[in-house]
Amino acid sequence: MTQTTTASLPLRPLEADFIPTLEKVLAQKNAIAGIADAVASRPLKDIYFVGCGGSFSSSVHAHALLCRHSKQLQAWNLNAAEFMALPPARLGATSLVILSSHSGATPETARAADFAKSYGAYVVSLSQELNTPLANTADTALVYHSPRTVTPGKQLLLLQLVIELLERVEGQDLSAWRAALPALPAALQRFLEDQENAGDAIAAAIARGGDIYVTAAGANYGAAYTLSYCYLMEMQWRNATPVLAGDFCHGPFEMILPGAHLVVFHADDDSRAMTQRAIDFARRYTENVHVFDAASFTLPDAAPQVKAHFAAIALGLMGTRLADHLEHRTGHSLDDRRYMHKVEY
């Protein structure tokens, strides 16, 4: 059931710190290079991205890039509680464990940092600030210093680390990726601005009610996860489900009825055919098919393949901004919770 008030809330402005935050993230390249140096001689075999909720999904992009491009390193993306309850047999001194928590104090994630260190792993933290339980446990702490430019801050820190690892551990030449990084903050800002009208129109449709299914593939699945679990369920109290595009026609499509919504994070890489299949099917049965298309994201002077690899960050921004538009349309504050930080859990 849609939870609304009788009046809308003001639309939050685009973040004033967006470009400065990402430029400061890029400026941490020496610290990130130091992580690669520290783990390269272990020798490094496994990389575990660990977190909960939106912090878990923030690493989907980096995990997907490593799985696709690394021939020596095995990458894993794990929930922090499961990481401790069901520890991987390979976890040990040849492991790099990267733990993400915006507050730096998420209980499961903070405990998981100590847990990883007890196995001899090298531990890296990602959070808003230093001097948190998570950052104080880590061997190296990376920060983005922003209360709102969160997911792209994490993703850009991890993207740089992926580049360092592929170059230093495997000897790959990713100079084209490196050359594209400085233009990325401004390109992401332009994409946000260009999508404002589309985001408002999608929010207006979703605000009228109906179940919501969000689909994406590969590196873009993190955007579907975050929009569904964090923004729609947690912050807007809506029935929402993330669906891997490859699984869409293996069960979930049975729920595409008149009135249902399908939000699609449409990639500009080799997974595009999967989301296109979902779009084509859903449009036969509901008028509520909402597409954020990475093909409209531009990255000056970058090769098409490089732009496609970075586009997951752009698509993730659309989920965050859609949440702002939904708050504006429904009058339901993104800061309101029933249970989180209010009751024991």
C-alpha angles and dihedrals in degrees: 000000000000114000111212140154124222092259136041124246123236113272110254111241121242108274113275090207095052101106095033090051093052092044089054089049090054089049090065090074093117093055090047092049087051090058091053091049092049095052101035094080098046081071099251115225109155136035120198121194106200132184147106131259114332092002089057092050093046088073097051090093095053092043091052093049092052093047091052100042108029121086096177106036126070115212129201133186111205141173109245096235092049091046089063099035093047105026115195113251090228095056110120147089092330091057132099112203117195114192124191130198125152093213093036087227106080099141098224093045095046090051090046089059091058089043092054092048090052087062092051096252123150106248128210124183131204118198144133095262144009125249095056127127090257097045092045091056097047125095087223126015122204120194139185101195097216132114094205111019088073115129096042089046091056093042094051092049090051093044090057091048091051089053092049093049095047091049101040101035099035103023095235120160108235097159090129090057092048092048091055096052100082092057094048101087094054092042091053090049091053091050090052091051094046092053098051096102092045091049092051092049092050091048091051090054095045092046089064090069141253135122116293128219120187121197137187139144138230116337091005096061090090089067091054092048094049095046092049103040103028108029105026102032102028101032103028101027094230130146103253137157132192114221129191106236091229089059097043094097092042098076113315094078088070087076095057098108131149106292096027119117128224116193112193127198095203111204127215094215138074091297092064094099090062095056091041089057090053092048093050093049097045094049088064092062110027136031090213101087109136119189131194103191122205089199088079092056112101128197112187117237093358122128113248092248092052092049090050091053091052097042094088087074090054093049092049089057089059091061092051093048092045087058089056090052091048091052088052093048100042101035088229108132117232086222095060119103136175098205114356111108088352105078137024114278 
